[in-house]
Amino acid sequence: MSDEEVLHGGVANAGAVARVGDHVLRPSNAHSTSIHRFLVALRRGGFDGASVPVGIEPDGRERLWFVHGDVATPPYPSWAQTDAALGSIARLLRRLHDASVGLDIGATTWSDEMADPSGGDVMCHNDVCLENVVFRDGEAVALLDFDFVAPGRREFDLAAFARMCVPIDDDTNAAKLGWTTTDRPARLRLVCDEYRLDGVGRSVLIDCLTESIERGGEFVRRRVEAGEAAFIQMWESMGGQGRFDRRRRWWNAHRDEFAEALRSSQPPGNRGASTRVAPARNRHS
């Protein structure tokens, strides 16, 4: 349609997401009905940091309200790499987790592609990368793309977010996305501090990171083997399996540095304590 503006970024839906006025049209999936119920329940419960669905179009695409703001894509700009930006995402993710507890959304199905195999008592986004965060004035105000939302542990979702946004990665891999951050253990500590994760949670987070990095590449490799062109291009441009093997060796060499950084600073209270929340803003024009 001539009035559709393609929104760039992402991999799975690259070139297939478009803005039409105040709405976004994007591919739906087998779990879209459940995802929409979840997002509507979040909104009714007062959480204003997620996409709001309108419905499923006759052509099969889902329609959501457009969230105004800035979204960073590789190579990531300097404003998206600041500690302030990172901390604001951690606070937003804490708000999402807290708001998801006990939601009544009826019968549901969720994707298991990125889900926590252990399950859990909160709803995890599972794909909080910079391309899925909307910023205003350098502060995270909303999360996008809930295709992989599923029940899980807070630490599991934090690990996925930290892996992509600290980032927990070696210099070669990180540089390919434009990352220039240096003290990554300190940035992981910042994530935990802003989320207000307790000592037990920090230990679980390190374990979740180890598990995630050990399984690195499985999701992308499945998509490559399925013949999805966008993932094949990404796989090849990032160096194939060698990219994930290099990160695993790097993590095994540096894991203790990250664990020590988390032990050196722990906030008072526990994981049930309230996190510091940024002032709410209107998400629509």
Protein Blocks (a to p, Z undefined) as FASTA:
>chain_A
ZZbccdeedjklgoiaccehjbccddddfklmmmmmmmmmmmmnopacbccdfbdcfkop
acddddedddddddddfklmpmklmmmmmmmmmmmmmmmgopaebjadddfklgcfkgpa
bdceklacfklccceehiafbdehjllgccddfklmmmmmmmmmmpgcdfklmmmnopab
fblmlmmmmmmmmnopafklmmmmmmmmmmmmmmgoklmmmmmmnopaklmmmmmmnopj
mlmmmmmmmmmmmmmmmmmmmmmpccehifkbccdddddddfbZZ
